[in-house]
Amino acid sequence: MLKRCEDTKLALNWEKSHFMVKEGIVLGYKISKKGIEVDKAKIEVILKLPHPTTVKGIAVSLDTQDFTAFRTLKDKLTEAPILIAPNWDQAFELMCDASDYAVGAVLGQRIEKHF
């Protein structure tokens, strides 16, 4: 890898570089042999967000559905799955969705959960 950086004239900041570690934080993501997952520090910040309580904090009235939606959003943001490298021997699935305003797609694989 270092040879590749040298060949492409990529400058590395040696003070920010870590070698021979089992896991590390890169651009806010924890990278380990398990895969890529969201840094726990980011999750803690989201979990500690208070519900909006002022007109300035939210422009719509707060009812039970608003609180439920806010709680659901916090839960989904903190339950990010671990991303792993694809298994090239397994089939890929392309899931598509479209509306009058947007088009989206996700390429993924179905894998058995091991827990």
C-alpha positions in Angstrom: 0.0 0.0 0.0 2.8 2.4 0.8 4.4 1.7 -2.6 1.1 2.5 -4.2 0.9 5.9 -2.4 4.5 6.6 -3.5 3.7 5.7 -7.1 0.7 8.0 -7.2 2.6 10.8 -5.3 0.0 10.7 -2.5 1.4 12.6 0.5 0.7 11.0 3.9 0.6 12.8 7.2 2.7 10.5 9.4 1.4 12.1 12.6 -2.1 11.0 11.7 -1.1 7.6 10.4 -1.5 4.4 12.5 0.2 1.1 11.6 -0.2 -2.4 13.0 -3.6 -1.8 14.7 -6.6 -4.1 14.9 -9.1 -1.4 14.5 -9.3 2.4 14.0 -11.5 5.4 13.3 -11.4 6.7 9.7 -13.6 9.6 8.7 -15.9 8.9 11.5 -16.3 5.1 10.9 -14.8 2.3 12.9 -12.9 -0.1 10.7 -12.0 -3.6 12.0 -11.9 -7.2 10.8 -15.7 -7.3 11.4 -16.2 -4.6 8.8 -17.1 -0.9 8.8 -19.5 0.5 11.4 -20.5 3.9 12.8 -18.2 5.3 15.5 -19.9 4.9 18.9 -19.1 8.5 19.8 -21.4 9.7 16.9 -24.2 7.4 18.2 -24.0 8.8 21.7 -24.4 12.4 20.4 -27.6 11.4 18.5 -29.0 9.5 21.4 -28.6 12.5 23.7 -30.5 14.8 21.4 -33.4 16.3 23.3 -36.9 16.4 21.8 -37.7 19.8 20.2 -39.7 21.8 22.7 -39.9 25.4 21.3 -41.4 27.1 18.3 -37.9 28.0 17.2 -36.8 24.3 17.6 -39.5 23.1 15.3 -41.9 24.8 13.0 -44.8 22.4 13.4 -47.0 21.5 16.3 -45.7 18.7 18.5 -48.1 15.8 18.9 -47.7 12.2 19.8 -46.8 11.3 16.1 -44.1 13.9 16.0 -42.5 12.6 19.2 -42.7 9.0 17.8 -41.2 10.1 14.5 -38.4 11.9 16.2 -37.7 8.8 18.4 -37.8 6.5 15.4 -35.4 8.7 13.5 -32.9 8.7 16.4 -33.2 4.9 16.7 -32.6 4.3 13.0 -29.6 6.7 12.9 -28.0 4.8 15.8 -28.7 1.2 14.5 -26.5 1.4 11.5 -25.5 -2.0 10.3 -21.9 -3.1 10.0 -20.8 -2.9 6.3 -18.7 -5.8 5.1 -16.9 -6.6 1.9 -19.0 -8.5 -0.7 -18.8 -12.2 -1.1 -18.0 -12.5 -4.8 -19.2 -16.2 -4.9 -22.7 -15.1 -3.8 -25.4 -13.6 -5.9 -26.0 -9.8 -5.9 -29.5 -8.2 -5.7 -30.4 -4.8 -7.2 -33.3 -3.1 -5.4 -34.7 -0.1 -7.2 -37.3 2.5 -6.3 -38.6 5.5 -8.2 -41.2 8.3 -7.9 -42.0 11.5 -9.8 -39.2 13.2 -7.9 -36.3 10.8 -7.5 -34.8 7.5 -8.4 -32.8 5.3 -6.1 -31.1 1.9 -6.0 -29.2 -0.3 -3.6 -26.9 -3.2 -4.6 -26.7 -5.8 -1.9 -26.4 -9.5 -0.9 -28.5 -11.6 1.4 -26.4 -13.2 4.0 -27.2 -15.3 7.0 -26.9 -13.6 10.4 -24.4 -15.2 12.6 -25.7 -14.3 16.1 
